[in-house]
Amino acid sequence: MRILYVVGTRPNFVKTAPVIAAMRSRLPDGHHVIVHTGQHYDRAMSEVFFEELGVPAPDHMLEVGSGTHAQQTARTMERLEPVIENEKPDLLVVPGDVNSTLAAVLTAVKMGLPVAHVESGLRSFDLSMPEEVNRIVADRFGSHLFLHSEEAIGNLRAEGIGPERMHFVGNTMIDTLVALEDRIAAAGTAAKLDLSPGSYLLVTLHRPALVDGPLLAETIAQLSHLAQRMPVVFPLHPRTRKMMATLGIEAPEGLTLTEPFGYLDFLSLLTDAKAVLTDSGGIQEETTYLGVPCFTLRANTERPVTVELGTNTLLGLDPAAIAEIPATLASRPAAPHEPPPLWDGHAAERIADILSPPDPELLTA
């Protein structure tokens, strides 16, 4: 059996690494090919993940780099097509909702290749988000849809997708977190920054709706005010750093601005944080599993289970709401925390159970 795995961004690596490991273990004589599109090309955002997660080096580097959505998608399709032609895989496995995902699915479908989509069925119901369009397309054409939360079932049913294509397996991102818990705990990244565990706010912001306009300056100002009450650590995504420079936003005193961290260091900081402010989807999930209070600076979320469990508070796309974080933390009940169903570190094993049947022809049945 020949399987092609396509990754391209930081979260893709975390979601796909356990799947590759489980499939290589289940099918040791199979032909496993990893394609890195290069949508994230910064070392701290890309290469270090292959080192820290123990994923084999990519077999193909497409080096599509940055650009508009159309440019990234087109370059990925153009460069992926000859790889598929040469490797002749039986199945393409792709995670998430980024442009690499959209491009890989469209290319595979045009070439008659079955697609397995990891993290299927998430919906923000906001078509202004490029990721929402990518999710819908991936789920429309995917042959095997791997769901990590129960609300995804209703989302897919509403779009006319039959149950035979759905597989509720759990969250592969949590698989990676569970597998590396000991190394994360040993990293001690907060101490390296002279921070006490449970004392600081960790911030990650990168989405265009927030950082590509006037909201970014207001957000930095609000974080500066908050830093007078508690330490604020802000690893800057390359996009955010670039926009700060473009808009002439200077780093205010009191904020600890850093370069992006590797996975182990970042999860160490997240685990020890008093709370997290983010616009990332994956971080909403990681904080929910760990029980760390999360505040999401977005108008919506495609991960409503995190809000329902009480670990995630949706602030809206309103930087002024940052000022409410201390009061919300003070009033937050210290209730026992249970992760969502099947967020148990074994999602990739369930995927391998489905994708490695005795008769590979069952995959295309």
C-alpha positions in Angstrom: 0.0 0.0 0.0 1.3 3.4 -1.0 0.3 6.4 1.1 1.1 10.1 0.5 0.9 12.5 3.5 0.7 16.2 2.8 1.6 18.8 5.4 2.4 22.5 5.1 1.9 24.5 8.3 2.9 24.3 11.9 -0.4 22.8 13.1 -0.4 20.3 10.3 2.8 18.7 11.6 1.3 18.2 15.1 -1.9 16.7 13.7 -0.2 14.4 11.2 2.9 13.1 13.1 0.9 10.6 15.2 -1.0 9.4 12.1 2.3 8.8 10.2 3.7 6.9 13.1 0.6 4.8 13.6 0.4 3.9 9.9 4.2 3.1 9.6 3.8 0.8 12.6 0.6 -0.8 11.2 2.0 -1.1 7.6 5.8 -1.5 8.0 6.1 -2.8 4.4 4.0 0.0 3.0 5.4 2.9 1.0 4.9 6.1 3.2 5.7 9.4 1.4 5.7 12.7 3.2 5.3 15.9 1.2 6.0 19.3 2.8 4.5 22.1 0.8 6.5 24.8 2.5 3.5 27.0 3.2 5.3 27.7 6.5 8.9 28.1 5.6 10.4 29.7 8.7 12.6 27.3 10.6 10.9 28.0 14.0 7.5 27.5 12.3 8.4 24.4 10.3 11.6 22.4 10.3 11.9 22.2 14.1 8.7 20.3 14.2 10.1 17.4 12.3 13.0 17.3 14.7 11.0 17.5 17.9 8.1 15.2 16.9 10.3 12.5 15.5 8.7 12.6 12.0 10.9 11.3 9.2 12.3 14.0 6.9 10.0 14.9 4.1 10.5 13.0 0.9 9.4 16.0 -1.2 9.8 19.7 -0.4 7.5 21.9 -2.6 8.8 25.2 -1.3 5.6 27.1 -2.2 6.3 29.9 0.4 4.1 32.8 1.1 1.8 34.7 -1.3 -1.9 35.3 -1.8 -4.4 32.4 -1.3 -4.6 31.9 -5.0 -0.8 31.9 -5.4 -0.2 29.4 -2.6 -3.0 27.1 -3.8 -1.9 27.2 -7.4 1.8 26.7 -6.7 1.0 23.7 -4.4 -1.3 22.1 -7.0 1.2 22.6 -9.8 4.1 21.1 -7.8 2.1 18.3 -6.1 0.7 16.9 -9.4 4.0 15.5 -10.7 4.8 14.0 -7.2 1.5 12.1 -7.3 2.2 11.0 -10.9 5.6 9.7 -9.9 4.7 8.1 -6.5 1.4 6.6 -7.7 -0.1 6.5 -4.2 -3.3 4.5 -3.3 -4.3 7.2 -0.8 -3.6 10.8 0.1 -3.8 11.8 3.8 -4.2 15.5 4.6 -5.0 17.4 7.8 -6.7 20.6 8.8 -8.0 23.6 6.8 -5.1 25.6 5.3 -4.3 26.4 1.7 -2.1 23.3 1.4 -5.1 21.2 2.4 -7.3 22.7 -0.2 -4.7 22.3 -2.9 -3.9 18.7 -2.0 -7.5 17.7 -2.0 -8.3 19.4 -5.3 -5.2 17.9 -7.0 -5.9 14.4 -5.7 -9.6 14.5 -6.7 -8.7 15.7 -10.2 -6.3 12.7 -10.5 -8.8 10.2 -9.2 -7.0 9.6 -5.9 -9.0 8.9 -2.7 -8.5 11.4 0.1 -8.5 10.9 3.9 -9.2 14.2 5.7 -8.0 14.4 9.3 -9.9 16.9 11.5 -13.1 16.9 9.4 -16.4 18.6 10.1 -15.3 21.7 11.9 -17.4 24.8 11.0 -17.3 28.4 12.0 -20.2 29.3 9.6 -18.1 32.3 8.5 -17.3 32.1 4.8 -15.1 35.2 5.1 -12.5 32.9 6.7 -10.4 31.2 4.1 -10.1 28.2 6.4 -13.9 27.7 6.3 -13.9 27.4 2.5 -11.0 25.0 2.7 -12.7 22.8 5.2 -15.9 22.6 3.2 -14.1 21.6 0.0 -12.0 19.0 1.8 -15.0 17.4 3.4 -17.0 17.5 0.2 -14.4 15.5 -1.7 -12.8 13.4 1.0 -13.4 9.7 0.9 -12.6 9.2 4.6 -13.6 11.9 7.0 -12.0 11.7 10.4 -13.9 13.6 13.1 -12.5 14.8 16.3 -15.6 16.2 18.0 -19.2 15.2 18.2 -20.7 18.4 16.7 -18.9 17.6 13.5 -21.4 14.8 12.8 -24.3 17.3 12.7 -22.3 19.7 10.6 -21.5 17.1 7.9 -25.1 15.7 7.9 -26.4 19.2 7.3 -24.2 19.3 4.1 -25.6 16.0 2.9 -22.6 13.9 3.7 -23.5 10.3 4.5 -22.5 8.4 7.6 -20.4 5.8 5.7 -17.7 8.5 5.1 -17.6 9.7 8.7 -15.3 8.2 11.4 -15.4 9.7 14.9 -11.8 8.9 16.0 -10.8 11.8 18.4 -8.2 14.5 18.2 -4.7 13.6 16.8 -3.3 16.9 18.0 -4.0 15.7 21.5 -2.1 12.4 20.6 1.0 14.5 20.1 0.6 16.4 23.3 0.1 13.1 25.3 3.0 11.4 23.7 5.4 14.3 24.6 3.9 15.2 28.1 7.1 14.2 29.9 9.3 16.2 27.6 7.0 19.1 27.8 7.0 19.0 31.6 10.8 18.8 31.7 11.3 21.8 29.4 10.8 24.4 32.1 10.5 27.2 29.6 8.8 29.6 32.0 11.7 29.5 34.4 14.1 30.3 31.5 12.1 33.5 31.1 12.1 34.2 34.8 8.4 33.6 35.1 6.6 31.8 37.9 4.1 29.0 36.8 0.5 30.2 37.0 1.5 33.9 37.0 1.4 35.0 33.3 -0.8 35.4 30.2 0.5 33.7 27.1 -0.5 35.4 23.8 -0.6 34.1 20.2 -2.3 36.2 17.5 -1.9 35.9 13.7 -5.2 35.8 11.8 -5.6 38.5 9.1 -8.9 39.8 10.6 -7.0 40.9 13.7 -3.4 41.7 12.6 -3.8 43.1 9.1 -5.4 46.4 10.1 -6.2 48.9 12.9 -7.2 46.3 15.4 -3.6 45.2 15.8 -2.5 48.6 17.3 -5.4 48.6 19.7 -4.7 45.0 20.7 -1.0 45.8 21.5 -2.2 48.8 23.6 -4.6 46.7 25.6 -2.0 44.1 26.2 0.4 46.8 27.4 -2.2 47.9 29.9 -2.8 44.3 31.0 0.9 43.8 31.5 0.8 46.3 34.4 -1.3 43.7 36.3 0.3 40.4 35.2 3.2 39.3 33.1 2.3 39.0 29.4 4.4 36.7 27.1 3.8 37.2 23.3 5.7 35.0 20.9 5.3 36.8 17.6 4.1 35.0 14.5 6.1 36.1 11.5 2.9 37.6 10.0 2.3 39.6 13.2 5.8 40.9 13.5 5.7 41.9 9.8 2.5 43.8 10.3 3.7 45.6 13.4 6.7 46.9 11.4 4.5 47.8 8.4 2.0 49.7 10.6 4.8 51.4 12.6 3.7 49.7 15.9 6.5 49.8 18.4 6.8 47.2 21.1 5.7 48.8 24.4 7.4 48.4 27.7 6.1 45.6 29.9 5.3 43.1 27.1 7.7 40.2 26.7 7.9 39.8 22.9 9.8 36.8 21.7 10.4 34.8 18.5 8.2 31.7 17.9 9.0 28.8 20.2 9.4 25.2 19.2 6.6 22.8 20.1 8.1 21.6 23.4 8.9 25.1 24.7 5.6 26.5 23.6 3.6 23.7 25.2 5.7 24.1 28.3 4.8 27.8 28.4 1.1 27.0 27.7 0.9 24.3 30.4 2.3 26.7 33.1 0.3 29.8 32.0 -2.3 31.4 34.2 -4.3 31.9 31.0 -3.9 32.1 27.2 -5.2 34.7 24.7 -5.3 33.5 21.2 -7.0 33.5 17.8 -5.7 30.0 17.0 -7.9 27.0 16.6 -5.5 24.4 17.8 -4.6 26.3 21.0 -8.2 26.3 22.0 -8.0 22.5 21.9 -4.7 22.2 23.7 -5.9 24.5 26.5 -9.1 22.6 26.8 -7.3 19.3 27.2 -4.9 20.8 29.8 -7.6 22.8 31.7 -5.8 26.1 31.1 -8.3 29.1 30.8 -8.3 30.3 27.2 -9.6 33.6 25.8 -10.3 33.7 22.0 -10.1 37.0 20.3 -12.4 36.1 17.4 -16.0 36.7 16.5 -16.6 32.9 16.2 -15.0 29.5 16.7 -15.2 26.3 14.8 -14.5 24.5 18.1 -17.6 25.1 20.1 -16.9 22.1 22.4 -14.1 24.2 24.0 -16.7 26.9 24.9 -19.3 24.4 26.1 -16.8 22.8 28.5 -16.0 26.2 30.0 -12.3 26.2 29.3 -12.6 28.7 26.4 -14.2 32.2 26.5 -15.1 33.8 23.2 -14.3 37.5 23.5 -15.4 38.6 20.0 -13.2 40.5 17.6 -12.9 43.3 20.2 -9.5 44.2 21.7 -11.2 46.2 24.4 -12.5 42.9 25.8 -8.9 42.0 26.8 -9.4 44.3 29.8 -12.0 41.8 31.1 -9.6 38.9 31.4 -8.4 39.5 35.1 -12.0 39.8 36.4 -13.1 36.7 34.4 -10.2 34.7 35.8 -11.0 35.8 39.4 -14.6 34.6 39.0 -13.9 31.4 37.1 -15.0 28.3 39.1 -12.3 25.7 39.9 -14.4 22.8 38.7 -13.0 19.4 37.8 -12.1 19.2 34.2 -12.8 16.4 31.7 -11.5 16.5 28.1 -14.0 15.9 25.3 -14.7 12.3 24.3 -11.9 10.4 22.6 -9.3 13.2 23.3 -7.2 10.4 24.9 -4.0 10.0 22.9 -5.2 7.2 20.7 -7.0 8.9 17.8 -4.2 8.0 15.3 -4.5 4.3 16.3 -8.2 4.5 15.4 -7.4 6.1 12.1 -4.8 3.3 11.4 -7.5 0.7 12.2 -9.7 2.2 9.4 -7.0 2.9 6.8 -5.1 -0.4 7.1 -7.8 -3.1 6.3 -6.7 -6.6 5.2 -7.8 -5.8 1.7 -6.6 -2.3 0.6 -9.3 -2.3 -2.1 -11.8 -1.6 0.7 -10.4 1.9 0.8 -11.8 2.8 -2.6 -15.0 0.7 -2.2 
